[in-house]
Amino acid sequence: MRRAGMITIKEVARHAGVSMSTVSYVLSGKRSISEETKRRVEQSIVALGYHPNAGARALASSRSHVLGLIVPLRSDHNMPVIMQFVSSIVASARDYDYDVLLLTKEAGPGEAHRVTARSMADAIIVMDVESADPRVPELREVDAPVVLLGVPDDHQGLNCVDLDFATAGRQMAAHLADLGHRSIALIGSPPAVYERGTSYAARLLAGFQHETGQRNLPASVHSCAADYESVSACLDDVLHSDRGTTGLVVHNEAVLGPLLLELRRRSLEVPADLSVITLCPDDVAQNLAVPLTSIAIPAEELGAIAVEMVTARLEREQAPEVRLLQPRLTNRGSTSAR
């Protein structure tokens, strides 16, 4: 038998069939817990002989008024877009009287627990979410509210918010198909983004391929790095005469400038010779050399919702939810009928 003082809150949670955060809320009284759940946790505490450390409980009941934002900064990230999200989260947190602790290193599972266990942050927002994200099991057990700005494949029990990238992929393919295009291409994110299994890239690709498959529309997919040489080589492949490509879907903000420049160098006019539709922030799409028809990345709105969700969960227990914002397409004349 182990001494009662060695029993941990994790063991109480496992015994009661609840999360560690629920046990913590029962102990601290910080949130309203259903009577049935509270009774089950209290029964487990008695059965196991758990005795929380008084100092730890006092610390847990206080707040730092800091939100942790986990956003690993990688070489394949488009930093201007990332900073739109960060700026929105910081501004929204200020409205709730919270500061933001930015965590940018490529830390694996354990980072969220480390930050909350040391009372560095009251809650966590996670960006750069992967489809099979290795942090998911840990995030379910963190003793603090967590919101993912992104949706992993296994999102049960997690709070997530994001653009509906699958629908965006379908809508952009459908937009070109409805204009009469009979062969289109997706110029996607850099190879490392797909290799890492980044959720948004995978979901948009799946939506694009679903729509083109349903319509029996010939379509090719091209991963592209952001340097000019890679863009030129990508276009060589996309515009090969055997493909007959007349429409492009671009899901890679960093290549848009070089792409339009290279099309001009090749004496190809948008949309007369090639229709182009993209997914990117509105300010990017409208300020290019050729304003592009686009679906917006609503960074400001997504950041604000993430903060609203995580702060609400600091005040009261809420069921996990996934919020997907529906795509908004703005026609700027860069696509035309075929």
C-alpha atoms as a printed R data frame, in Angstrom:
    type eleno elety resid chain resno       x      y       z
1   ATOM     1    CA   MET     A     1   0.000  0.000   0.000
2   ATOM     2    CA   ARG     A     2   1.188  3.521  -0.770
3   ATOM     3    CA   ARG     A     3   1.026  6.148   1.946
4   ATOM     4    CA   ALA     A     4  -2.036  8.381   1.577
5   ATOM     5    CA   GLY     A     5   0.105 11.479   1.250
6   ATOM     6    CA   MET     A     6   1.625 10.084  -1.943
7   ATOM     7    CA   ILE     A     7  -1.690  9.884  -3.775
8   ATOM     8    CA   THR     A     8  -1.792 12.440  -6.597
9   ATOM     9    CA   ILE     A     9  -4.608 14.447  -8.136
10  ATOM    10    CA   LYS     A    10  -4.097 12.484 -11.362
11  ATOM    11    CA   GLU     A    11  -4.877  9.237  -9.535
12  ATOM    12    CA   VAL     A    12  -8.012 10.769  -8.032
13  ATOM    13    CA   ALA     A    13  -9.117 11.869 -11.505
14  ATOM    14    CA   ARG     A    14  -8.528  8.404 -12.953
15  ATOM    15    CA   HIS     A    15 -10.401  6.748 -10.066
16  ATOM    16    CA   ALA     A    16 -13.376  9.121 -10.450
17  ATOM    17    CA   GLY     A    17 -13.377  8.945 -14.248
18  ATOM    18    CA   VAL     A    18 -13.001 12.703 -14.666
19  ATOM    19    CA   SER     A    19 -10.302 15.134 -15.790
20  ATOM    20    CA   MET     A    20  -7.631 16.521 -13.484
21  ATOM    21    CA   SER     A    21  -9.103 19.992 -13.926
22  ATOM    22    CA   THR     A    22 -12.490 18.766 -12.668
23  ATOM    23    CA   VAL     A    23 -10.875 17.409  -9.484
24  ATOM    24    CA   SER     A    24  -9.088 20.729  -9.056
25  ATOM    25    CA   TYR     A    25 -12.339 22.663  -9.445
26  ATOM    26    CA   VAL     A    26 -14.063 20.468  -6.862
27  ATOM    27    CA   LEU     A    27 -11.225 21.130  -4.410
28  ATOM    28    CA   SER     A    28 -10.969 24.869  -5.054
29  ATOM    29    CA   GLY     A    29 -14.623 25.669  -5.663
30  ATOM    30    CA   LYS     A    30 -13.555 27.951  -8.544
31  ATOM    31    CA   ARG     A    31 -16.255 26.599 -10.853
32  ATOM    32    CA   SER     A    32 -19.704 25.144 -10.585
33  ATOM    33    CA   ILE     A    33 -19.602 21.334 -10.861
34  ATOM    34    CA   SER     A    34 -22.659 19.084 -11.111
35  ATOM    35    CA   GLU     A    35 -23.646 17.443  -7.821
36  ATOM    36    CA   GLU     A    36 -23.237 13.954  -9.287
37  ATOM    37    CA   THR     A    37 -19.686 14.676 -10.506
38  ATOM    38    CA   LYS     A    38 -18.781 16.424  -7.263
39  ATOM    39    CA   ARG     A    39 -20.026 13.461  -5.222
40  ATOM    40    CA   ARG     A    40 -18.044 11.014  -7.386
41  ATOM    41    CA   VAL     A    41 -14.838 13.021  -6.960
42  ATOM    42    CA   GLU     A    42 -15.364 13.343  -3.210
43  ATOM    43    CA   GLN     A    43 -15.935  9.593  -2.935
44  ATOM    44    CA   SER     A    44 -12.680  8.936  -4.786
45  ATOM    45    CA   ILE     A    45 -10.824 11.360  -2.514
46  ATOM    46    CA   VAL     A    46 -12.080  9.470   0.536
47  ATOM    47    CA   ALA     A    47 -11.467  6.044  -0.987
48  ATOM    48    CA   LEU     A    48  -7.872  6.859  -1.935
49  ATOM    49    CA   GLY     A    49  -7.134  8.954   1.133
50  ATOM    50    CA   TYR     A    50  -6.022 11.932  -0.897
51  ATOM    51    CA   HIS     A    51  -4.888 14.995   1.079
52  ATOM    52    CA   PRO     A    52  -4.062 18.058  -1.036
53  ATOM    53    CA   ASN     A    53  -1.139 20.174   0.058
54  ATOM    54    CA   ALA     A    54  -2.487 23.349   1.664
55  ATOM    55    CA   GLY     A    55   0.149 25.556   0.013
56  ATOM    56    CA   ALA     A    56  -0.540 24.081  -3.383
57  ATOM    57    CA   ARG     A    57  -4.276 24.646  -2.977
58  ATOM    58    CA   ALA     A    58  -3.728 28.246  -1.993
59  ATOM    59    CA   LEU     A    59  -1.528 28.758  -5.051
60  ATOM    60    CA   ALA     A    60  -4.051 27.042  -7.326
61  ATOM    61    CA   SER     A    61  -6.855 29.312  -6.187
62  ATOM    62    CA   SER     A    62  -4.972 32.451  -7.253
63  ATOM    63    CA   ARG     A    63  -4.640 33.686 -10.818
64  ATOM    64    CA   SER     A    64  -1.754 35.114 -12.763
65  ATOM    65    CA   HIS     A    65  -4.076 36.893 -15.249
66  ATOM    66    CA   VAL     A    66  -1.823 35.602 -18.013
67  ATOM    67    CA   LEU     A    67  -2.822 33.467 -21.011
68  ATOM    68    CA   GLY     A    68  -0.178 31.194 -22.493
69  ATOM    69    CA   LEU     A    69  -0.009 31.204 -26.305
70  ATOM    70    CA   ILE     A    70   1.894 28.242 -27.758
71  ATOM    71    CA   VAL     A    71   2.942 29.027 -31.327
72  ATOM    72    CA   PRO     A    72   6.187 27.372 -32.473
73  ATOM    73    CA   LEU     A    73   7.913 29.667 -34.971
74  ATOM    74    CA   ARG     A    74   9.110 27.556 -37.899
75  ATOM    75    CA   SER     A    75  10.999 28.479 -41.045
76  ATOM    76    CA   ASP     A    76   8.020 27.474 -43.221
77  ATOM    77    CA   HIS     A    77   5.597 29.787 -41.414
78  ATOM    78    CA   ASN     A    78   4.355 32.963 -43.064
79  ATOM    79    CA   MET     A    79   5.240 35.349 -40.251
80  ATOM    80    CA   PRO     A    80   3.000 38.282 -41.275
81  ATOM    81    CA   VAL     A    81  -0.050 36.006 -41.110
82  ATOM    82    CA   ILE     A    82   1.083 34.407 -37.830
83  ATOM    83    CA   MET     A    83   1.500 37.860 -36.326
84  ATOM    84    CA   GLN     A    84  -2.060 38.796 -37.321
85  ATOM    85    CA   PHE     A    85  -3.254 35.948 -35.095
86  ATOM    86    CA   VAL     A    86  -0.876 36.887 -32.286
87  ATOM    87    CA   SER     A    87  -1.885 40.556 -32.424
88  ATOM    88    CA   SER     A    88  -5.566 39.662 -32.295
89  ATOM    89    CA   ILE     A    89  -5.076 37.371 -29.301
90  ATOM    90    CA   VAL     A    90  -3.019 39.979 -27.430
91  ATOM    91    CA   ALA     A    91  -5.569 42.732 -28.118
92  ATOM    92    CA   SER     A    92  -8.523 40.534 -27.163
93  ATOM    93    CA   ALA     A    93  -6.794 39.318 -23.990
94  ATOM    94    CA   ARG     A    94  -6.280 42.930 -22.960
95  ATOM    95    CA   ASP     A    95 -10.044 43.457 -23.163
96  ATOM    96    CA   TYR     A    96 -10.402 40.709 -20.523
97  ATOM    97    CA   ASP     A    97  -7.590 42.200 -18.388
98  ATOM    98    CA   TYR     A    98  -5.161 39.412 -19.326
99  ATOM    99    CA   ASP     A    99  -1.591 39.538 -20.563
100 ATOM   100    CA   VAL     A   100  -0.174 36.960 -22.996
101 ATOM   101    CA   LEU     A   101   2.881 34.767 -22.476
102 ATOM   102    CA   LEU     A   102   4.227 33.863 -25.928
103 ATOM   103    CA   LEU     A   103   5.848 30.398 -26.123
104 ATOM   104    CA   THR     A   104   7.627 30.038 -29.458
105 ATOM   105    CA   LYS     A   105  10.054 27.136 -29.186
106 ATOM   106    CA   GLU     A   106   9.238 23.773 -30.751
107 ATOM   107    CA   ALA     A   107   8.350 22.097 -27.461
108 ATOM   108    CA   GLY     A   108   6.698 18.705 -27.431
109 ATOM   109    CA   PRO     A   109   4.105 17.251 -25.087
110 ATOM   110    CA   GLY     A   110   4.516 18.676 -21.607
111 ATOM   111    CA   GLU     A   111   4.871 22.361 -22.468
112 ATOM   112    CA   ALA     A   112   1.282 23.291 -21.573
113 ATOM   113    CA   HIS     A   113   1.451 21.365 -18.297
114 ATOM   114    CA   ARG     A   114   4.790 22.976 -17.406
115 ATOM   115    CA   VAL     A   115   3.401 26.470 -17.895
116 ATOM   116    CA   THR     A   116   0.188 25.928 -15.940
117 ATOM   117    CA   ALA     A   117   1.753 23.815 -13.173
118 ATOM   118    CA   ARG     A   118   4.198 26.632 -12.413
119 ATOM   119    CA   SER     A   119   1.337 29.152 -12.351
120 ATOM   120    CA   MET     A   120   2.899 31.020 -15.282
121 ATOM   121    CA   ALA     A   121  -0.495 31.125 -17.038
122 ATOM   122    CA   ASP     A   122  -4.106 30.518 -16.090
123 ATOM   123    CA   ALA     A   123  -5.081 29.035 -19.454
124 ATOM   124    CA   ILE     A   124  -3.529 28.016 -22.764
125 ATOM   125    CA   ILE     A   125  -4.207 28.766 -26.448
126 ATOM   126    CA   VAL     A   126  -2.431 26.439 -28.876
127 ATOM   127    CA   MET     A   127  -1.622 27.246 -32.513
128 ATOM   128    CA   ASP     A   128   0.093 25.236 -35.293
129 ATOM   129    CA   VAL     A   129  -2.107 22.209 -34.652
130 ATOM   130    CA   GLU     A   130  -1.308 18.968 -36.468
131 ATOM   131    CA   SER     A   131  -3.819 16.396 -37.708
132 ATOM   132    CA   ALA     A   132  -2.258 13.709 -35.494
133 ATOM   133    CA   ASP     A   133  -0.942 16.161 -32.903
134 ATOM   134    CA   PRO     A   134   1.239 14.377 -30.297
135 ATOM   135    CA   ARG     A   135   0.235 16.977 -27.687
136 ATOM   136    CA   VAL     A   136  -3.440 15.946 -27.660
137 ATOM   137    CA   PRO     A   137  -3.281 13.403 -24.785
138 ATOM   138    CA   GLU     A   138  -1.450 15.898 -22.570
139 ATOM   139    CA   LEU     A   139  -3.765 18.771 -23.484
140 ATOM   140    CA   ARG     A   140  -6.748 16.726 -22.295
141 ATOM   141    CA   GLU     A   141  -5.112 16.391 -18.874
142 ATOM   142    CA   VAL     A   142  -3.846 19.941 -18.324
143 ATOM   143    CA   ASP     A   143  -5.244 21.359 -15.091
144 ATOM   144    CA   ALA     A   144  -6.402 24.557 -16.806
145 ATOM   145    CA   PRO     A   145  -8.626 25.568 -19.725
146 ATOM   146    CA   VAL     A   146  -7.106 24.896 -23.156
147 ATOM   147    CA   VAL     A   147  -8.331 26.106 -26.559
148 ATOM   148    CA   LEU     A   148  -6.797 24.955 -29.839
149 ATOM   149    CA   LEU     A   149  -6.669 27.372 -32.756
150 ATOM   150    CA   GLY     A   150  -6.912 24.485 -35.171
151 ATOM   151    CA   VAL     A   151  -8.623 21.083 -35.208
152 ATOM   152    CA   PRO     A   152  -6.751 17.777 -34.838
153 ATOM   153    CA   ASP     A   153  -8.335 14.607 -36.203
154 ATOM   154    CA   ASP     A   154  -8.896 13.347 -32.652
155 ATOM   155    CA   HIS     A   155 -10.531 16.368 -31.034
156 ATOM   156    CA   GLN     A   156 -12.834 14.583 -28.609
157 ATOM   157    CA   GLY     A   157 -12.929 16.420 -25.295
158 ATOM   158    CA   LEU     A   158 -11.035 19.438 -26.669
159 ATOM   159    CA   ASN     A   159 -12.083 23.032 -27.332
160 ATOM   160    CA   CYS     A   160 -11.188 24.096 -30.867
161 ATOM   161    CA   VAL     A   161 -11.847 27.047 -33.151
162 ATOM   162    CA   ASP     A   162 -10.782 27.486 -36.768
163 ATOM   163    CA   LEU     A   163 -11.845 28.366 -40.284
164 ATOM   164    CA   ASP     A   164 -13.631 25.489 -42.012
165 ATOM   165    CA   PHE     A   165 -10.706 24.771 -44.328
166 ATOM   166    CA   ALA     A   166 -12.328 21.683 -45.876
167 ATOM   167    CA   THR     A   167 -15.308 23.767 -46.985
168 ATOM   168    CA   ALA     A   168 -12.924 26.472 -48.222
169 ATOM   169    CA   GLY     A   169 -11.123 23.925 -50.405
170 ATOM   170    CA   ARG     A   170 -14.423 22.707 -51.821
171 ATOM   171    CA   GLN     A   171 -15.690 26.232 -52.474
172 ATOM   172    CA   MET     A   172 -12.595 27.356 -54.371
173 ATOM   173    CA   ALA     A   173 -12.610 24.263 -56.580
174 ATOM   174    CA   ALA     A   174 -16.351 24.671 -57.153
175 ATOM   175    CA   HIS     A   175 -15.905 28.366 -58.036
176 ATOM   176    CA   LEU     A   176 -13.553 27.467 -60.892
177 ATOM   177    CA   ALA     A   177 -15.634 24.494 -61.996
178 ATOM   178    CA   ASP     A   178 -18.784 26.607 -62.122
179 ATOM   179    CA   LEU     A   179 -16.948 29.043 -64.417
180 ATOM   180    CA   GLY     A   180 -16.352 26.214 -66.869
181 ATOM   181    CA   HIS     A   181 -12.730 25.321 -66.098
182 ATOM   182    CA   ARG     A   182 -11.937 21.748 -67.080
183 ATOM   183    CA   SER     A   183  -8.476 21.336 -65.549
184 ATOM   184    CA   ILE     A   184  -7.302 23.095 -62.395
185 ATOM   185    CA   ALA     A   185  -4.410 22.945 -59.950
186 ATOM   186    CA   LEU     A   186  -3.828 23.527 -56.255
187 ATOM   187    CA   ILE     A   187  -0.580 25.275 -55.372
188 ATOM   188    CA   GLY     A   188  -0.261 24.393 -51.737
189 ATOM   189    CA   SER     A   189   1.910 24.929 -48.701
190 ATOM   190    CA   PRO     A   190   5.651 24.159 -48.541
191 ATOM   191    CA   PRO     A   191   6.556 20.442 -48.329
192 ATOM   192    CA   ALA     A   192   7.439 20.642 -44.623
193 ATOM   193    CA   VAL     A   193   3.889 21.758 -43.795
194 ATOM   194    CA   TYR     A   194   2.394 18.626 -45.356
195 ATOM   195    CA   GLU     A   195   5.121 16.366 -43.973
196 ATOM   196    CA   ARG     A   196   4.396 17.662 -40.474
197 ATOM   197    CA   GLY     A   197   0.697 16.910 -40.977
198 ATOM   198    CA   THR     A   198  -0.462 20.459 -40.262
199 ATOM   199    CA   SER     A   199  -4.221 20.319 -39.808
200 ATOM   200    CA   TYR     A   200  -5.349 23.320 -41.875
201 ATOM   201    CA   ALA     A   201  -3.310 22.288 -44.933
202 ATOM   202    CA   ALA     A   202  -4.561 18.713 -44.805
203 ATOM   203    CA   ARG     A   203  -8.192 19.771 -44.402
204 ATOM   204    CA   LEU     A   204  -8.105 22.239 -47.302
205 ATOM   205    CA   LEU     A   205  -6.435 19.628 -49.517
206 ATOM   206    CA   ALA     A   206  -9.095 17.071 -48.572
207 ATOM   207    CA   GLY     A   207 -11.884 19.528 -49.406
208 ATOM   208    CA   PHE     A   208 -10.298 20.431 -52.746
209 ATOM   209    CA   GLN     A   209  -9.845 16.780 -53.721
210 ATOM   210    CA   HIS     A   210 -13.358 15.862 -52.590
211 ATOM   211    CA   GLU     A   211 -14.929 18.551 -54.781
212 ATOM   212    CA   THR     A   212 -12.840 17.800 -57.860
213 ATOM   213    CA   GLY     A   213 -13.475 14.078 -57.399
214 ATOM   214    CA   GLN     A   214 -17.237 14.596 -57.131
215 ATOM   215    CA   ARG     A   215 -17.204 16.610 -60.348
216 ATOM   216    CA   ASN     A   216 -14.737 14.333 -62.195
217 ATOM   217    CA   LEU     A   217 -12.674 17.483 -62.699
218 ATOM   218    CA   PRO     A   218  -8.998 16.874 -63.603
219 ATOM   219    CA   ALA     A   219  -6.872 18.474 -60.896
220 ATOM   220    CA   SER     A   220  -3.237 18.399 -59.856
221 ATOM   221    CA   VAL     A   221  -1.689 19.236 -56.476
222 ATOM   222    CA   HIS     A   222   1.676 20.958 -56.066
223 ATOM   223    CA   SER     A   223   3.504 21.689 -52.821
224 ATOM   224    CA   CYS     A   224   5.613 24.823 -53.249
225 ATOM   225    CA   ALA     A   225   8.311 26.592 -51.256
226 ATOM   226    CA   ALA     A   226   8.229 30.382 -51.153
227 ATOM   227    CA   ASP     A   227  11.456 31.220 -53.006
228 ATOM   228    CA   TYR     A   228  11.284 32.463 -56.597
229 ATOM   229    CA   GLU     A   229  13.090 29.448 -58.079
230 ATOM   230    CA   SER     A   230  10.624 27.044 -56.459
231 ATOM   231    CA   VAL     A   231   7.667 29.059 -57.714
232 ATOM   232    CA   SER     A   232   9.058 29.063 -61.251
233 ATOM   233    CA   ALA     A   233   9.662 25.305 -61.159
234 ATOM   234    CA   CYS     A   234   6.185 24.745 -59.757
235 ATOM   235    CA   LEU     A   235   4.638 26.733 -62.602
236 ATOM   236    CA   ASP     A   236   6.628 24.710 -65.141
237 ATOM   237    CA   ASP     A   237   4.848 21.633 -63.801
238 ATOM   238    CA   VAL     A   238   1.417 23.238 -63.342
239 ATOM   239    CA   LEU     A   239   1.370 24.738 -66.847
240 ATOM   240    CA   HIS     A   240   2.757 21.728 -68.697
241 ATOM   241    CA   SER     A   241   0.874 21.421 -71.973
242 ATOM   242    CA   ASP     A   242  -0.318 17.918 -71.110
243 ATOM   243    CA   ARG     A   243  -2.318 19.275 -68.179
244 ATOM   244    CA   GLY     A   244  -4.250 22.048 -69.917
245 ATOM   245    CA   THR     A   245  -4.539 23.932 -66.634
246 ATOM   246    CA   THR     A   246  -6.692 27.082 -66.817
247 ATOM   247    CA   GLY     A   247  -7.382 27.770 -63.125
248 ATOM   248    CA   LEU     A   248  -5.259 27.928 -59.978
249 ATOM   249    CA   VAL     A   249  -6.238 27.559 -56.331
250 ATOM   250    CA   VAL     A   250  -3.408 28.935 -54.185
251 ATOM   251    CA   HIS     A   251  -3.116 28.040 -50.503
252 ATOM   252    CA   ASN     A   252   0.250 29.583 -49.759
253 ATOM   253    CA   GLU     A   253   0.294 33.319 -49.020
254 ATOM   254    CA   ALA     A   254   4.078 33.594 -49.342
255 ATOM   255    CA   VAL     A   255   4.117 32.555 -53.026
256 ATOM   256    CA   LEU     A   256   1.447 34.972 -54.259
257 ATOM   257    CA   GLY     A   257   3.805 37.870 -55.070
258 ATOM   258    CA   PRO     A   258   6.424 35.723 -56.859
259 ATOM   259    CA   LEU     A   259   3.655 33.779 -58.612
260 ATOM   260    CA   LEU     A   260   2.087 36.874 -60.162
261 ATOM   261    CA   LEU     A   261   5.501 38.220 -61.105
262 ATOM   262    CA   GLU     A   262   6.443 34.964 -62.828
263 ATOM   263    CA   LEU     A   263   3.122 34.810 -64.689
264 ATOM   264    CA   ARG     A   264   3.762 38.323 -65.973
265 ATOM   265    CA   ARG     A   265   7.286 37.334 -67.044
266 ATOM   266    CA   ARG     A   266   5.722 34.500 -69.035
267 ATOM   267    CA   SER     A   267   3.266 36.967 -70.641
268 ATOM   268    CA   LEU     A   268   0.281 35.273 -68.985
269 ATOM   269    CA   GLU     A   269  -2.554 37.577 -67.966
270 ATOM   270    CA   VAL     A   270  -4.841 37.021 -64.970
271 ATOM   271    CA   PRO     A   271  -7.650 36.161 -65.596
272 ATOM   272    CA   ALA     A   272  -7.550 36.223 -69.420
273 ATOM   273    CA   ASP     A   273  -5.000 33.390 -69.651
274 ATOM   274    CA   LEU     A   274  -5.187 31.888 -66.170
275 ATOM   275    CA   SER     A   275  -7.766 32.301 -63.398
276 ATOM   276    CA   VAL     A   276  -6.392 32.543 -59.855
277 ATOM   277    CA   ILE     A   277  -8.252 32.209 -56.547
278 ATOM   278    CA   THR     A   278  -6.522 32.099 -53.172
279 ATOM   279    CA   LEU     A   279  -7.030 31.713 -49.440
280 ATOM   280    CA   CYS     A   280  -5.280 34.485 -47.517
281 ATOM   281    CA   PRO     A   281  -5.994 37.575 -45.410
282 ATOM   282    CA   ASP     A   282  -8.099 40.169 -47.226
283 ATOM   283    CA   ASP     A   283  -5.414 42.845 -47.012
284 ATOM   284    CA   VAL     A   284  -2.945 40.547 -48.761
285 ATOM   285    CA   ALA     A   285  -5.360 39.620 -51.569
286 ATOM   286    CA   GLN     A   286  -6.416 43.181 -52.348
287 ATOM   287    CA   ASN     A   287  -2.939 44.750 -52.250
288 ATOM   288    CA   LEU     A   288  -1.199 42.427 -54.715
289 ATOM   289    CA   ALA     A   289  -0.136 43.587 -58.192
290 ATOM   290    CA   VAL     A   290  -3.323 41.877 -59.383
291 ATOM   291    CA   PRO     A   291  -6.040 41.898 -56.697
292 ATOM   292    CA   LEU     A   292  -7.122 38.295 -56.241
293 ATOM   293    CA   THR     A   293 -10.485 36.692 -55.672
294 ATOM   294    CA   SER     A   294 -10.090 35.057 -52.295
295 ATOM   295    CA   ILE     A   295 -11.467 33.358 -49.235
296 ATOM   296    CA   ALA     A   296 -10.349 35.320 -46.203
297 ATOM   297    CA   ILE     A   297  -8.289 34.001 -43.323
298 ATOM   298    CA   PRO     A   298 -10.218 35.720 -40.506
299 ATOM   299    CA   ALA     A   299  -7.230 35.989 -38.147
300 ATOM   300    CA   GLU     A   300  -8.705 38.812 -36.074
301 ATOM   301    CA   GLU     A   301 -12.014 37.038 -35.563
302 ATOM   302    CA   LEU     A   302 -10.435 33.651 -34.824
303 ATOM   303    CA   GLY     A   303  -8.042 35.144 -32.280
304 ATOM   304    CA   ALA     A   304 -10.869 36.970 -30.529
305 ATOM   305    CA   ILE     A   305 -13.015 33.821 -30.371
306 ATOM   306    CA   ALA     A   306 -10.123 31.771 -28.967
307 ATOM   307    CA   VAL     A   307  -9.676 34.293 -26.145
308 ATOM   308    CA   GLU     A   308 -13.422 34.463 -25.481
309 ATOM   309    CA   MET     A   309 -13.641 30.657 -25.299
310 ATOM   310    CA   VAL     A   310 -10.685 30.188 -22.969
311 ATOM   311    CA   THR     A   311 -11.638 33.004 -20.579
312 ATOM   312    CA   ALA     A   312 -15.237 31.748 -20.402
313 ATOM   313    CA   ARG     A   313 -13.902 28.393 -19.281
314 ATOM   314    CA   LEU     A   314 -11.923 30.068 -16.535
315 ATOM   315    CA   GLU     A   315 -15.208 31.258 -15.063
316 ATOM   316    CA   ARG     A   316 -17.386 28.183 -15.414
317 ATOM   317    CA   GLU     A   317 -17.383 24.559 -16.526
318 ATOM   318    CA   GLN     A   318 -18.536 24.170 -20.134
319 ATOM   319    CA   ALA     A   319 -18.860 21.214 -22.453
320 ATOM   320    CA   PRO     A   320 -16.061 20.927 -25.041
321 ATOM   321    CA   GLU     A   321 -16.923 22.440 -28.409
322 ATOM   322    CA   VAL     A   322 -15.531 22.867 -31.912
323 ATOM   323    CA   ARG     A   323 -16.358 26.127 -33.687
324 ATOM   324    CA   LEU     A   324 -15.730 26.289 -37.429
325 ATOM   325    CA   LEU     A   325 -16.169 29.647 -39.157
326 ATOM   326    CA   GLN     A   326 -17.742 29.397 -42.582
327 ATOM   327    CA   PRO     A   327 -15.605 30.672 -45.506
328 ATOM   328    CA   ARG     A   328 -16.328 34.084 -47.000
329 ATOM   329    CA   LEU     A   329 -15.440 34.469 -50.696
330 ATOM   330    CA   THR     A   330 -14.747 37.916 -52.166
331 ATOM   331    CA   ASN     A   331 -14.667 38.227 -55.954
332 ATOM   332    CA   ARG     A   332 -11.989 40.691 -57.101
333 ATOM   333    CA   GLY     A   333 -12.086 39.755 -60.775
334 ATOM   334    CA   SER     A   334  -9.102 37.388 -60.964
335 ATOM   335    CA   THR     A   335 -11.232 34.494 -62.218
336 ATOM   336    CA   SER     A   336 -13.240 34.338 -65.429
337 ATOM   337    CA   ALA     A   337 -15.411 31.936 -67.437
338 ATOM   338    CA   ARG     A   338 -13.939 29.396 -69.816
